[in-house]
């Protein structure tokens, strides 16, 4: 076999391998717990405070959630 034929076979196997890998990886969920939906709603606000309502759906318990405000350095 010539080098050109071997190179074409190598490219074919590489393309098929990448296709098979990408097809398999896209079928798996991003998280083992499924998709979590997060909803954040501002209920009220004053000059110095804000009241927020944070809702989660499809979330496994116990879960740690931290809300932080931006701080200028």
CHARMM internal coordinates of N, CA and C (Angstrom, degrees):
IC EDIT
DIST 1 N 1 CA 1.4581
DIST 1 CA 1 C 1.5277
ANGL 1 N 1 CA 1 C 109.22
DIST 1 C 2 N 1.2651
ANGL 1 CA 1 C 2 N 114.34
DIHE 1 N 1 CA 1 C 2 N 146.26
DIST 2 N 2 CA 1.4522
ANGL 1 C 2 N 2 CA 118.06
DIHE 1 CA 1 C 2 N 2 CA 179.89
DIST 2 CA 2 C 1.5140
ANGL 2 N 2 CA 2 C 109.67
DIHE 1 C 2 N 2 CA 2 C -86.31
DIST 2 C 3 N 1.3009
ANGL 2 CA 2 C 3 N 115.30
DIHE 2 N 2 CA 2 C 3 N 165.54
DIST 3 N 3 CA 1.4613
ANGL 2 C 3 N 3 CA 121.13
DIHE 2 CA 2 C 3 N 3 CA -179.71
DIST 3 CA 3 C 1.5232
ANGL 3 N 3 CA 3 C 111.25
DIHE 2 C 3 N 3 CA 3 C -65.39
DIST 3 C 4 N 1.3199
ANGL 3 CA 3 C 4 N 116.61
DIHE 3 N 3 CA 3 C 4 N -32.04
DIST 4 N 4 CA 1.4626
ANGL 3 C 4 N 4 CA 120.81
DIHE 3 CA 3 C 4 N 4 CA -179.22
DIST 4 CA 4 C 1.5329
ANGL 4 N 4 CA 4 C 110.86
DIHE 3 C 4 N 4 CA 4 C -65.84
DIST 4 C 5 N 1.3168
ANGL 4 CA 4 C 5 N 117.68
DIHE 4 N 4 CA 4 C 5 N -41.40
DIST 5 N 5 CA 1.4650
ANGL 4 C 5 N 5 CA 121.33
DIHE 4 CA 4 C 5 N 5 CA 179.10
DIST 5 CA 5 C 1.5237
ANGL 5 N 5 CA 5 C 110.34
DIHE 4 C 5 N 5 CA 5 C -67.74
DIST 5 C 6 N 1.3220
ANGL 5 CA 5 C 6 N 116.60
DIHE 5 N 5 CA 5 C 6 N -41.76
DIST 6 N 6 CA 1.4652
ANGL 5 C 6 N 6 CA 119.68
DIHE 5 CA 5 C 6 N 6 CA 177.92
DIST 6 CA 6 C 1.5247
ANGL 6 N 6 CA 6 C 111.65
DIHE 5 C 6 N 6 CA 6 C -62.77
DIST 6 C 7 N 1.3178
ANGL 6 CA 6 C 7 N 116.10
DIHE 6 N 6 CA 6 C 7 N -38.54
DIST 7 N 7 CA 1.4637
ANGL 6 C 7 N 7 CA 120.08
DIHE 6 CA 6 C 7 N 7 CA 178.46
DIST 7 CA 7 C 1.5259
ANGL 7 N 7 CA 7 C 110.97
DIHE 6 C 7 N 7 CA 7 C -65.10
DIST 7 C 8 N 1.3397
ANGL 7 CA 7 C 8 N 117.17
DIHE 7 N 7 CA 7 C 8 N -40.99
DIST 8 N 8 CA 1.4645
ANGL 7 C 8 N 8 CA 120.70
DIHE 7 CA 7 C 8 N 8 CA 177.91
DIST 8 CA 8 C 1.5285
ANGL 8 N 8 CA 8 C 110.74
DIHE 7 C 8 N 8 CA 8 C -64.27
DIST 8 C 9 N 1.3261
ANGL 8 CA 8 C 9 N 117.70
DIHE 8 N 8 CA 8 C 9 N -41.36
DIST 9 N 9 CA 1.4634
ANGL 8 C 9 N 9 CA 120.57
DIHE 8 CA 8 C 9 N 9 CA 177.85
DIST 9 CA 9 C 1.5288
ANGL 9 N 9 CA 9 C 111.26
DIHE 8 C 9 N 9 CA 9 C -64.18
DIST 9 C 10 N 1.3243
ANGL 9 CA 9 C 10 N 116.07
DIHE 9 N 9 CA 9 C 10 N -39.51
DIST 10 N 10 CA 1.4588
ANGL 9 C 10 N 10 CA 119.90
DIHE 9 CA 9 C 10 N 10 CA 178.09
DIST 10 CA 10 C 1.5195
ANGL 10 N 10 CA 10 C 111.02
DIHE 9 C 10 N 10 CA 10 C -63.31
DIST 10 C 11 N 1.3254
ANGL 10 CA 10 C 11 N 117.79
DIHE 10 N 10 CA 10 C 11 N -43.14
DIST 11 N 11 CA 1.4721
ANGL 10 C 11 N 11 CA 121.34
DIHE 10 CA 10 C 11 N 11 CA 177.91
DIST 11 CA 11 C 1.5260
ANGL 11 N 11 CA 11 C 110.96
DIHE 10 C 11 N 11 CA 11 C -63.57
DIST 11 C 12 N 1.3374
ANGL 11 CA 11 C 12 N 116.34
DIHE 11 N 11 CA 11 C 12 N -39.95
DIST 12 N 12 CA 1.4618
ANGL 11 C 12 N 12 CA 119.93
DIHE 11 CA 11 C 12 N 12 CA 179.01
DIST 12 CA 12 C 1.5261
ANGL 12 N 12 CA 12 C 110.99
DIHE 11 C 12 N 12 CA 12 C -63.05
DIST 12 C 13 N 1.3204
ANGL 12 CA 12 C 13 N 117.98
DIHE 12 N 12 CA 12 C 13 N -47.17
DIST 13 N 13 CA 1.4663
ANGL 12 C 13 N 13 CA 121.23
DIHE 12 CA 12 C 13 N 13 CA 178.98
DIST 13 CA 13 C 1.5260
ANGL 13 N 13 CA 13 C 111.79
DIHE 12 C 13 N 13 CA 13 C -64.37
DIST 13 C 14 N 1.3185
ANGL 13 CA 13 C 14 N 117.26
DIHE 13 N 13 CA 13 C 14 N -38.01
DIST 14 N 14 CA 1.4652
ANGL 13 C 14 N 14 CA 120.03
DIHE 13 CA 13 C 14 N 14 CA 178.07
DIST 14 CA 14 C 1.5229
ANGL 14 N 14 CA 14 C 110.64
DIHE 13 C 14 N 14 CA 14 C -64.60
DIST 14 C 15 N 1.3376
ANGL 14 CA 14 C 15 N 117.34
DIHE 14 N 14 CA 14 C 15 N -42.88
DIST 15 N 15 CA 1.4639
ANGL 14 C 15 N 15 CA 120.83
DIHE 14 CA 14 C 15 N 15 CA 179.61
DIST 15 CA 15 C 1.5224
ANGL 15 N 15 CA 15 C 110.87
DIHE 14 C 15 N 15 CA 15 C -65.62
DIST 15 C 16 N 1.3289
ANGL 15 CA 15 C 16 N 117.41
DIHE 15 N 15 CA 15 C 16 N -43.38
DIST 16 N 16 CA 1.4660
ANGL 15 C 16 N 16 CA 120.17
DIHE 15 CA 15 C 16 N 16 CA 178.64
DIST 16 CA 16 C 1.5262
ANGL 16 N 16 CA 16 C 111.78
DIHE 15 C 16 N 16 CA 16 C -64.99
DIST 16 C 17 N 1.3197
ANGL 16 CA 16 C 17 N 117.16
DIHE 16 N 16 CA 16 C 17 N -37.66
DIST 17 N 17 CA 1.4665
ANGL 16 C 17 N 17 CA 120.78
DIHE 16 CA 16 C 17 N 17 CA 178.28
DIST 17 CA 17 C 1.5220
ANGL 17 N 17 CA 17 C 111.10
DIHE 16 C 17 N 17 CA 17 C -65.47
DIST 17 C 18 N 1.3280
ANGL 17 CA 17 C 18 N 117.07
DIHE 17 N 17 CA 17 C 18 N -43.84
DIST 18 N 18 CA 1.4715
ANGL 17 C 18 N 18 CA 119.91
DIHE 17 CA 17 C 18 N 18 CA 178.28
DIST 18 CA 18 C 1.5226
ANGL 18 N 18 CA 18 C 111.29
DIHE 17 C 18 N 18 CA 18 C -63.91
DIST 18 C 19 N 1.3185
ANGL 18 CA 18 C 19 N 116.82
DIHE 18 N 18 CA 18 C 19 N -40.35
DIST 19 N 19 CA 1.4613
ANGL 18 C 19 N 19 CA 120.07
DIHE 18 CA 18 C 19 N 19 CA 178.49
DIST 19 CA 19 C 1.5235
ANGL 19 N 19 CA 19 C 111.28
DIHE 18 C 19 N 19 CA 19 C -63.10
DIST 19 C 20 N 1.3296
ANGL 19 CA 19 C 20 N 116.64
DIHE 19 N 19 CA 19 C 20 N -45.29
DIST 20 N 20 CA 1.4686
ANGL 19 C 20 N 20 CA 120.64
DIHE 19 CA 19 C 20 N 20 CA 179.90
DIST 20 CA 20 C 1.5210
ANGL 20 N 20 CA 20 C 110.86
DIHE 19 C 20 N 20 CA 20 C -64.02
DIST 20 C 21 N 1.3138
ANGL 20 CA 20 C 21 N 117.43
DIHE 20 N 20 CA 20 C 21 N -41.04
DIST 21 N 21 CA 1.4633
ANGL 20 C 21 N 21 CA 120.73
DIHE 20 CA 20 C 21 N 21 CA 179.36
DIST 21 CA 21 C 1.5229
ANGL 21 N 21 CA 21 C 111.54
DIHE 20 C 21 N 21 CA 21 C -65.39
DIST 21 C 22 N 1.3300
ANGL 21 CA 21 C 22 N 117.51
DIHE 21 N 21 CA 21 C 22 N -43.85
DIST 22 N 22 CA 1.4610
ANGL 21 C 22 N 22 CA 119.79
DIHE 21 CA 21 C 22 N 22 CA -179.15
DIST 22 CA 22 C 1.5225
ANGL 22 N 22 CA 22 C 111.41
DIHE 21 C 22 N 22 CA 22 C -69.52
DIST 22 C 23 N 1.3312
ANGL 22 CA 22 C 23 N 117.94
DIHE 22 N 22 CA 22 C 23 N -34.73
DIST 23 N 23 CA 1.4643
ANGL 22 C 23 N 23 CA 120.18
DIHE 22 CA 22 C 23 N 23 CA 178.28
DIST 23 CA 23 C 1.5235
ANGL 23 N 23 CA 23 C 110.53
DIHE 22 C 23 N 23 CA 23 C -66.52
DIST 23 C 24 N 1.3241
ANGL 23 CA 23 C 24 N 118.01
DIHE 23 N 23 CA 23 C 24 N -38.15
DIST 24 N 24 CA 1.4577
ANGL 23 C 24 N 24 CA 121.16
DIHE 23 CA 23 C 24 N 24 CA 179.16
DIST 24 CA 24 C 1.5215
ANGL 24 N 24 CA 24 C 111.45
DIHE 23 C 24 N 24 CA 24 C -71.50
DIST 24 C 25 N 1.3334
ANGL 24 CA 24 C 25 N 117.44
DIHE 24 N 24 CA 24 C 25 N -42.74
DIST 25 N 25 CA 1.4627
ANGL 24 C 25 N 25 CA 120.19
DIHE 24 CA 24 C 25 N 25 CA -175.05
DIST 25 CA 25 C 1.5209
ANGL 25 N 25 CA 25 C 112.06
DIHE 24 C 25 N 25 CA 25 C -69.19
DIST 25 C 26 N 1.3207
ANGL 25 CA 25 C 26 N 118.85
DIHE 25 N 25 CA 25 C 26 N -28.62
DIST 26 N 26 CA 1.4576
ANGL 25 C 26 N 26 CA 121.17
DIHE 25 CA 25 C 26 N 26 CA 179.75
DIST 26 CA 26 C 1.5267
ANGL 26 N 26 CA 26 C 112.42
DIHE 25 C 26 N 26 CA 26 C -77.00
DIST 26 C 27 N 1.3195
ANGL 26 CA 26 C 27 N 117.72
DIHE 26 N 26 CA 26 C 27 N -16.23
DIST 27 N 27 CA 1.4553
ANGL 26 C 27 N 27 CA 119.38
DIHE 26 CA 26 C 27 N 27 CA -178.71
DIST 27 CA 27 C 1.5230
ANGL 27 N 27 CA 27 C 112.68
DIHE 26 C 27 N 27 CA 27 C -85.02
DIST 27 C 28 N 1.3069
ANGL 27 CA 27 C 28 N 118.16
DIHE 27 N 27 CA 27 C 28 N -10.96
DIST 28 N 28 CA 1.4591
ANGL 27 C 28 N 28 CA 122.22
DIHE 27 CA 27 C 28 N 28 CA -179.77
DIST 28 CA 28 C 1.5291
ANGL 28 N 28 CA 28 C 110.33
DIHE 27 C 28 N 28 CA 28 C -91.74
DIST 28 C 29 N 1.3315
ANGL 28 CA 28 C 29 N 119.10
DIHE 28 N 28 CA 28 C 29 N 142.93
DIST 29 N 29 CA 1.4711
ANGL 28 C 29 N 29 CA 120.25
DIHE 28 CA 28 C 29 N 29 CA 176.24
DIST 29 CA 29 C 1.5227
ANGL 29 N 29 CA 29 C 110.88
DIHE 28 C 29 N 29 CA 29 C -68.81
DIST 29 C 30 N 1.3181
ANGL 29 CA 29 C 30 N 115.72
DIHE 29 N 29 CA 29 C 30 N 155.34
DIST 30 N 30 CA 1.4628
ANGL 29 C 30 N 30 CA 121.26
DIHE 29 CA 29 C 30 N 30 CA -179.04
DIST 30 CA 30 C 1.5200
ANGL 30 N 30 CA 30 C 111.24
DIHE 29 C 30 N 30 CA 30 C -67.02
DIST 30 C 31 N 1.3171
ANGL 30 CA 30 C 31 N 117.14
DIHE 30 N 30 CA 30 C 31 N -29.95
DIST 31 N 31 CA 1.4531
ANGL 30 C 31 N 31 CA 122.70
DIHE 30 CA 30 C 31 N 31 CA -178.44
DIST 31 CA 31 C 1.5225
ANGL 31 N 31 CA 31 C 108.68
DIHE 30 C 31 N 31 CA 31 C -127.87
DIST 31 C 32 N 1.3217
ANGL 31 CA 31 C 32 N 118.18
DIHE 31 N 31 CA 31 C 32 N 145.93
DIST 32 N 32 CA 1.4640
ANGL 31 C 32 N 32 CA 118.54
DIHE 31 CA 31 C 32 N 32 CA 177.79
DIST 32 CA 32 C 1.5257
ANGL 32 N 32 CA 32 C 112.35
DIHE 31 C 32 N 32 CA 32 C -66.94
DIST 32 C 33 N 1.3107
ANGL 32 CA 32 C 33 N 118.31
DIHE 32 N 32 CA 32 C 33 N -14.19
DIST 33 N 33 CA 1.4540
ANGL 32 C 33 N 33 CA 122.56
DIHE 32 CA 32 C 33 N 33 CA -178.76
DIST 33 CA 33 C 1.5249
ANGL 33 N 33 CA 33 C 112.22
DIHE 32 C 33 N 33 CA 33 C -97.42
DIST 33 C 34 N 1.3328
ANGL 33 CA 33 C 34 N 118.09
DIHE 33 N 33 CA 33 C 34 N -0.39
DIST 34 N 34 CA 1.4589
ANGL 33 C 34 N 34 CA 121.22
DIHE 33 CA 33 C 34 N 34 CA -177.50
DIST 34 CA 34 C 1.5193
ANGL 34 N 34 CA 34 C 110.70
DIHE 33 C 34 N 34 CA 34 C 92.34
DIST 34 C 35 N 1.2978
ANGL 34 CA 34 C 35 N 116.18
DIHE 34 N 34 CA 34 C 35 N -166.61
DIST 35 N 35 CA 1.4638
ANGL 34 C 35 N 35 CA 121.41
DIHE 34 CA 34 C 35 N 35 CA -178.18
DIST 35 CA 35 C 1.5205
ANGL 35 N 35 CA 35 C 109.85
DIHE 34 C 35 N 35 CA 35 C -88.70
DIST 35 C 36 N 1.3154
ANGL 35 CA 35 C 36 N 116.29
DIHE 35 N 35 CA 35 C 36 N 133.15
DIST 36 N 36 CA 1.4605
ANGL 35 C 36 N 36 CA 122.48
DIHE 35 CA 35 C 36 N 36 CA 176.49
DIST 36 CA 36 C 1.5174
ANGL 36 N 36 CA 36 C 108.18
DIHE 35 C 36 N 36 CA 36 C -104.97
DIST 36 C 37 N 1.3172
ANGL 36 CA 36 C 37 N 116.14
DIHE 36 N 36 CA 36 C 37 N 129.25
DIST 37 N 37 CA 1.4647
ANGL 36 C 37 N 37 CA 120.94
DIHE 36 CA 36 C 37 N 37 CA 178.18
DIST 37 CA 37 C 1.5202
ANGL 37 N 37 CA 37 C 108.61
DIHE 36 C 37 N 37 CA 37 C -102.05
DIST 37 C 38 N 1.3266
ANGL 37 CA 37 C 38 N 116.58
DIHE 37 N 37 CA 37 C 38 N 130.19
DIST 38 N 38 CA 1.4636
ANGL 37 C 38 N 38 CA 122.29
DIHE 37 CA 37 C 38 N 38 CA -179.07
DIST 38 CA 38 C 1.5227
ANGL 38 N 38 CA 38 C 108.07
DIHE 37 C 38 N 38 CA 38 C -117.64
DIST 38 C 39 N 1.3360
ANGL 38 CA 38 C 39 N 115.71
DIHE 38 N 38 CA 38 C 39 N 130.58
DIST 39 N 39 CA 1.4607
ANGL 38 C 39 N 39 CA 121.80
DIHE 38 CA 38 C 39 N 39 CA 177.52
DIST 39 CA 39 C 1.5243
ANGL 39 N 39 CA 39 C 108.67
DIHE 38 C 39 N 39 CA 39 C -123.73
DIST 39 C 40 N 1.3222
ANGL 39 CA 39 C 40 N 116.70
DIHE 39 N 39 CA 39 C 40 N 127.96
DIST 40 N 40 CA 1.4648
ANGL 39 C 40 N 40 CA 122.47
DIHE 39 CA 39 C 40 N 40 CA 178.25
DIST 40 CA 40 C 1.5197
ANGL 40 N 40 CA 40 C 107.79
DIHE 39 C 40 N 40 CA 40 C -121.91
DIST 40 C 41 N 1.3404
ANGL 40 CA 40 C 41 N 115.31
DIHE 40 N 40 CA 40 C 41 N 124.78
DIST 41 N 41 CA 1.4570
ANGL 40 C 41 N 41 CA 120.65
DIHE 40 CA 40 C 41 N 41 CA -178.36
DIST 41 CA 41 C 1.5176
ANGL 41 N 41 CA 41 C 109.55
DIHE 40 C 41 N 41 CA 41 C -129.51
DIST 41 C 42 N 1.3264
ANGL 41 CA 41 C 42 N 116.40
DIHE 41 N 41 CA 41 C 42 N 132.28
DIST 42 N 42 CA 1.4671
ANGL 41 C 42 N 42 CA 121.50
DIHE 41 CA 41 C 42 N 42 CA 175.00
DIST 42 CA 42 C 1.5278
ANGL 42 N 42 CA 42 C 107.63
DIHE 41 C 42 N 42 CA 42 C -85.53
DIST 42 C 43 N 1.3425
ANGL 42 CA 42 C 43 N 116.58
DIHE 42 N 42 CA 42 C 43 N 114.65
DIST 43 N 43 CA 1.4653
ANGL 42 C 43 N 43 CA 121.12
DIHE 42 CA 42 C 43 N 43 CA -177.59
DIST 43 CA 43 C 1.5136
ANGL 43 N 43 CA 43 C 112.09
DIHE 42 C 43 N 43 CA 43 C -83.36
DIST 43 C 44 N 1.3376
ANGL 43 CA 43 C 44 N 116.45
DIHE 43 N 43 CA 43 C 44 N -40.09
DIST 44 N 44 CA 1.4649
ANGL 43 C 44 N 44 CA 120.82
DIHE 43 CA 43 C 44 N 44 CA -177.66
DIST 44 CA 44 C 1.5199
ANGL 44 N 44 CA 44 C 107.84
DIHE 43 C 44 N 44 CA 44 C -160.03
DIST 44 C 45 N 1.3227
ANGL 44 CA 44 C 45 N 115.71
DIHE 44 N 44 CA 44 C 45 N 160.80
DIST 45 N 45 CA 1.4687
ANGL 44 C 45 N 45 CA 119.89
DIHE 44 CA 44 C 45 N 45 CA 178.83
DIST 45 CA 45 C 1.5199
ANGL 45 N 45 CA 45 C 109.38
DIHE 44 C 45 N 45 CA 45 C -149.93
DIST 45 C 46 N 1.3282
ANGL 45 CA 45 C 46 N 114.72
DIHE 45 N 45 CA 45 C 46 N 147.31
DIST 46 N 46 CA 1.4653
ANGL 45 C 46 N 46 CA 121.42
DIHE 45 CA 45 C 46 N 46 CA 173.65
DIST 46 CA 46 C 1.5213
ANGL 46 N 46 CA 46 C 106.82
DIHE 45 C 46 N 46 CA 46 C -125.96
DIST 46 C 47 N 1.3195
ANGL 46 CA 46 C 47 N 116.67
DIHE 46 N 46 CA 46 C 47 N -166.93
DIST 47 N 47 CA 1.4676
ANGL 46 C 47 N 47 CA 120.08
DIHE 46 CA 46 C 47 N 47 CA -179.64
DIST 47 CA 47 C 1.5209
ANGL 47 N 47 CA 47 C 112.43
DIHE 46 C 47 N 47 CA 47 C -67.12
DIST 47 C 48 N 1.3206
ANGL 47 CA 47 C 48 N 117.61
DIHE 47 N 47 CA 47 C 48 N -30.54
DIST 48 N 48 CA 1.4682
ANGL 47 C 48 N 48 CA 120.46
DIHE 47 CA 47 C 48 N 48 CA -174.84
DIST 48 CA 48 C 1.5281
ANGL 48 N 48 CA 48 C 114.37
DIHE 47 C 48 N 48 CA 48 C -122.30
DIST 48 C 49 N 1.3454
ANGL 48 CA 48 C 49 N 118.47
DIHE 48 N 48 CA 48 C 49 N -8.29
DIST 49 N 49 CA 1.4607
ANGL 48 C 49 N 49 CA 120.41
DIHE 48 CA 48 C 49 N 49 CA -175.26
DIST 49 CA 49 C 1.5272
ANGL 49 N 49 CA 49 C 110.51
DIHE 48 C 49 N 49 CA 49 C -134.66
DIST 49 C 50 N 1.3197
ANGL 49 CA 49 C 50 N 114.00
DIHE 49 N 49 CA 49 C 50 N 159.01
DIST 50 N 50 CA 1.4610
ANGL 49 C 50 N 50 CA 120.57
DIHE 49 CA 49 C 50 N 50 CA 172.46
DIST 50 CA 50 C 1.5256
ANGL 50 N 50 CA 50 C 108.13
DIHE 49 C 50 N 50 CA 50 C -140.17
DIST 50 C 51 N 1.3229
ANGL 50 CA 50 C 51 N 116.36
DIHE 50 N 50 CA 50 C 51 N 141.02
DIST 51 N 51 CA 1.4576
ANGL 50 C 51 N 51 CA 121.88
DIHE 50 CA 50 C 51 N 51 CA 178.32
DIST 51 CA 51 C 1.5266
ANGL 51 N 51 CA 51 C 107.52
DIHE 50 C 51 N 51 CA 51 C -106.62
DIST 51 C 52 N 1.3182
ANGL 51 CA 51 C 52 N 114.12
DIHE 51 N 51 CA 51 C 52 N 122.10
DIST 52 N 52 CA 1.4542
ANGL 51 C 52 N 52 CA 120.52
DIHE 51 CA 51 C 52 N 52 CA -176.28
DIST 52 CA 52 C 1.5138
ANGL 52 N 52 CA 52 C 110.61
DIHE 51 C 52 N 52 CA 52 C -115.29
DIST 52 C 53 N 1.3198
ANGL 52 CA 52 C 53 N 115.39
DIHE 52 N 52 CA 52 C 53 N 150.09
DIST 53 N 53 CA 1.4585
ANGL 52 C 53 N 53 CA 121.45
DIHE 52 CA 52 C 53 N 53 CA 171.52
DIST 53 CA 53 C 1.5308
ANGL 53 N 53 CA 53 C 106.69
DIHE 52 C 53 N 53 CA 53 C -120.33
DIST 53 C 54 N 1.3179
ANGL 53 CA 53 C 54 N 115.14
DIHE 53 N 53 CA 53 C 54 N 120.02
DIST 54 N 54 CA 1.4555
ANGL 53 C 54 N 54 CA 122.30
DIHE 53 CA 53 C 54 N 54 CA -177.59
DIST 54 CA 54 C 1.5206
ANGL 54 N 54 CA 54 C 108.29
DIHE 53 C 54 N 54 CA 54 C -113.75
DIST 54 C 55 N 1.3469
ANGL 54 CA 54 C 55 N 117.01
DIHE 54 N 54 CA 54 C 55 N 121.31
DIST 55 N 55 CA 1.4653
ANGL 54 C 55 N 55 CA 121.41
DIHE 54 CA 54 C 55 N 55 CA -177.90
DIST 55 CA 55 C 1.5287
ANGL 55 N 55 CA 55 C 109.05
DIHE 54 C 55 N 55 CA 55 C -121.47
DIST 55 C 56 N 1.3395
ANGL 55 CA 55 C 56 N 115.10
DIHE 55 N 55 CA 55 C 56 N 141.90
DIST 56 N 56 CA 1.4566
ANGL 55 C 56 N 56 CA 122.64
DIHE 55 CA 55 C 56 N 56 CA 175.87
DIST 56 CA 56 C 1.5211
ANGL 56 N 56 CA 56 C 108.10
DIHE 55 C 56 N 56 CA 56 C -123.94
DIST 56 C 57 N 1.3117
ANGL 56 CA 56 C 57 N 116.18
DIHE 56 N 56 CA 56 C 57 N 141.45
DIST 57 N 57 CA 1.4574
ANGL 56 C 57 N 57 CA 119.69
DIHE 56 CA 56 C 57 N 57 CA 171.32
DIST 57 CA 57 C 1.5280
ANGL 57 N 57 CA 57 C 108.11
DIHE 56 C 57 N 57 CA 57 C -128.01
DIST 57 C 58 N 1.3191
ANGL 57 CA 57 C 58 N 115.71
DIHE 57 N 57 CA 57 C 58 N 145.17
DIST 58 N 58 CA 1.4642
ANGL 57 C 58 N 58 CA 123.38
DIHE 57 CA 57 C 58 N 58 CA -177.38
DIST 58 CA 58 C 1.5243
ANGL 58 N 58 CA 58 C 110.56
DIHE 57 C 58 N 58 CA 58 C 61.55
DIST 58 C 59 N 1.3099
ANGL 58 CA 58 C 59 N 116.25
DIHE 58 N 58 CA 58 C 59 N 49.85
DIST 59 N 59 CA 1.4618
ANGL 58 C 59 N 59 CA 122.62
DIHE 58 CA 58 C 59 N 59 CA -179.21
DIST 59 CA 59 C 1.5155
ANGL 59 N 59 CA 59 C 108.43
DIHE 58 C 59 N 59 CA 59 C -117.29
DIST 59 C 60 N 1.3242
ANGL 59 CA 59 C 60 N 116.78
DIHE 59 N 59 CA 59 C 60 N 131.27
DIST 60 N 60 CA 1.4582
ANGL 59 C 60 N 60 CA 120.31
DIHE 59 CA 59 C 60 N 60 CA 179.27
DIST 60 CA 60 C 1.5199
ANGL 60 N 60 CA 60 C 109.67
DIHE 59 C 60 N 60 CA 60 C -84.56
DIST 60 C 61 N 1.3078
ANGL 60 CA 60 C 61 N 115.91
DIHE 60 N 60 CA 60 C 61 N 141.65
DIST 61 N 61 CA 1.4595
ANGL 60 C 61 N 61 CA 121.68
DIHE 60 CA 60 C 61 N 61 CA 179.90
DIST 61 CA 61 C 1.5080
ANGL 61 N 61 CA 61 C 109.93
DIHE 60 C 61 N 61 CA 61 C -101.31
DIST 61 C 62 N 1.2809
ANGL 61 CA 61 C 62 N 121.79
DIHE 61 N 61 CA 61 C 62 N 150.66
DIST 62 N 62 CA 1.4626
ANGL 61 C 62 N 62 CA 127.88
DIHE 61 CA 61 C 62 N 62 CA -5.59
DIST 62 CA 62 C 1.5344
ANGL 62 N 62 CA 62 C 110.83
DIHE 61 C 62 N 62 CA 62 C -79.88
DIST 62 C 63 N 1.3108
ANGL 62 CA 62 C 63 N 115.05
DIHE 62 N 62 CA 62 C 63 N 148.33
DIST 63 N 63 CA 1.4593
ANGL 62 C 63 N 63 CA 121.49
DIHE 62 CA 62 C 63 N 63 CA -178.43
DIST 63 CA 63 C 1.5111
ANGL 63 N 63 CA 63 C 108.83
DIHE 62 C 63 N 63 CA 63 C -135.97
DIST 63 C 64 N 1.3216
ANGL 63 CA 63 C 64 N 116.39
DIHE 63 N 63 CA 63 C 64 N 140.72
DIST 64 N 64 CA 1.4544
ANGL 63 C 64 N 64 CA 122.44
DIHE 63 CA 63 C 64 N 64 CA 176.92
DIST 64 CA 64 C 1.5197
ANGL 64 N 64 CA 64 C 108.95
DIHE 63 C 64 N 64 CA 64 C -98.18
DIST 64 C 65 N 1.3391
ANGL 64 CA 64 C 65 N 116.34
DIHE 64 N 64 CA 64 C 65 N 127.01
DIST 65 N 65 CA 1.4625
ANGL 64 C 65 N 65 CA 121.88
DIHE 64 CA 64 C 65 N 65 CA 178.05
DIST 65 CA 65 C 1.5216
ANGL 65 N 65 CA 65 C 107.44
DIHE 64 C 65 N 65 CA 65 C -126.80
DIST 65 C 66 N 1.3232
ANGL 65 CA 65 C 66 N 116.87
DIHE 65 N 65 CA 65 C 66 N 128.98
DIST 66 N 66 CA 1.4633
ANGL 65 C 66 N 66 CA 121.67
DIHE 65 CA 65 C 66 N 66 CA 178.27
DIST 66 CA 66 C 1.5296
ANGL 66 N 66 CA 66 C 108.84
DIHE 65 C 66 N 66 CA 66 C -123.07
DIST 66 C 67 N 1.3197
ANGL 66 CA 66 C 67 N 115.93
DIHE 66 N 66 CA 66 C 67 N 129.88
DIST 67 N 67 CA 1.4606
ANGL 66 C 67 N 67 CA 121.55
DIHE 66 CA 66 C 67 N 67 CA 175.95
DIST 67 CA 67 C 1.5195
ANGL 67 N 67 CA 67 C 106.82
DIHE 66 C 67 N 67 CA 67 C -111.89
DIST 67 C 68 N 1.3251
ANGL 67 CA 67 C 68 N 116.31
DIHE 67 N 67 CA 67 C 68 N 125.68
DIST 68 N 68 CA 1.4592
ANGL 67 C 68 N 68 CA 120.87
DIHE 67 CA 67 C 68 N 68 CA -179.12
DIST 68 CA 68 C 1.5279
ANGL 68 N 68 CA 68 C 109.21
DIHE 67 C 68 N 68 CA 68 C -126.93
DIST 68 C 69 N 1.2846
ANGL 68 CA 68 C 69 N 116.03
DIHE 68 N 68 CA 68 C 69 N 148.54
DIST 69 N 69 CA 1.4588
ANGL 68 C 69 N 69 CA 119.04
DIHE 68 CA 68 C 69 N 69 CA 176.14
DIST 69 CA 69 C 1.5270
ANGL 69 N 69 CA 69 C 108.22
DIHE 68 C 69 N 69 CA 69 C -97.39
DIST 69 C 70 N 1.3244
ANGL 69 CA 69 C 70 N 115.92
DIHE 69 N 69 CA 69 C 70 N 155.41
DIST 70 N 70 CA 1.4601
ANGL 69 C 70 N 70 CA 121.14
DIHE 69 CA 69 C 70 N 70 CA 178.51
DIST 70 CA 70 C 1.5198
ANGL 70 N 70 CA 70 C 109.75
DIHE 69 C 70 N 70 CA 70 C -67.73
DIST 70 C 71 N 1.2924
ANGL 70 CA 70 C 71 N 116.29
DIHE 70 N 70 CA 70 C 71 N 134.90
DIST 71 N 71 CA 1.4574
ANGL 70 C 71 N 71 CA 121.93
DIHE 70 CA 70 C 71 N 71 CA 179.03
DIST 71 CA 71 C 1.5216
ANGL 71 N 71 CA 71 C 107.85
DIHE 70 C 71 N 71 CA 71 C -122.66
DIST 71 C 72 N 1.3163
ANGL 71 CA 71 C 72 N 116.04
DIHE 71 N 71 CA 71 C 72 N 125.94
DIST 72 N 72 CA 1.4563
ANGL 71 C 72 N 72 CA 119.61
DIHE 71 CA 71 C 72 N 72 CA 177.52
DIST 72 CA 72 C 1.5180
ANGL 72 N 72 CA 72 C 108.72
DIHE 71 C 72 N 72 CA 72 C -76.62
DIST 72 C 73 N 1.3237
ANGL 72 CA 72 C 73 N 116.40
DIHE 72 N 72 CA 72 C 73 N 138.22
DIST 73 N 73 CA 1.4627
ANGL 72 C 73 N 73 CA 120.98
DIHE 72 CA 72 C 73 N 73 CA -178.16
DIST 73 CA 73 C 1.4936
ANGL 73 N 73 CA 73 C 110.14
DIHE 72 C 73 N 73 CA 73 C -104.72
END
COOR INIT
IC SEED 1 N 1 CA 1 C
IC BUILD
